[in-house]
Amino acid sequence: MVPRMDASGIGAHWLRLFAACALALTVAAIGEARGTNMTTGRVFGRIELLAEVDKAVPPGQCVAPIAFSASHYAEVRHRWIIGFLKRFRADLSRKDVPVGSMTYGSGWQTRFNCTAFTDLFLGNASAELMVDLWHARSEAERPAIIAIWYTPDRAPVDARGQRLQHSVVLVVTESGPVFVDPQAGEVILSPRELSTISHRRA
């Protein structure tokens, strides 16, 4: 026998149904806005991550150790980088940062603190990883993104005549490691620039 619902019960039923539909639409909208999922499902331990990094920075060219902040790292989809950079620049624009001055061909903007951009890039990427893996059973604690500091070939010179260092990130993807300048997008480091890497943080 099916129990009868009074008017208030019917109203509550439709309210719960409406809330469930609204939640589903919201989740779908977030997924559509973010586009490609951030991770591939592959997880690296520290030794495995180091092996991936060595593909971009051969051990003989760089002696700087990696300072690890986690034990497991999630491999990143290459296609995710483009969408993330758009969201990253939009976030900077909301903070009144003149992103129009930050383009690959515009040169290094010395008035911008590169480490601040790198830290914000890593923070935003870690937040997206949390969303991406919210319902997944994954060991990954951080995305496979490594901050590095090196001396660009065209680095500005300080008052002592020494070339200033710059900070970018190395993103480990299914297509291989990719260098990304948070201020300008994907970049390629020359062999000489690779040899000047002084610090790496994952």
Secondary structure, DSSP 8 states (H G I E B T S, - for coil): ------HHHHHHHHHHHHHHHHHHHHHHHHHHHH-S-SEEEEEEEHHHHHHHHHHHS-TTT----EE-S-SEEEEE-HHHHHHHHHHHHHHHHHTT--GGG--GGG---TTS-HHHHHHHHHHHHHHHHHHHTTTS-----EESEEEEEE--TT--B-TTS-B--EEEEEEEETTEEEEEETTTEEE---HHHHHT--EEE-
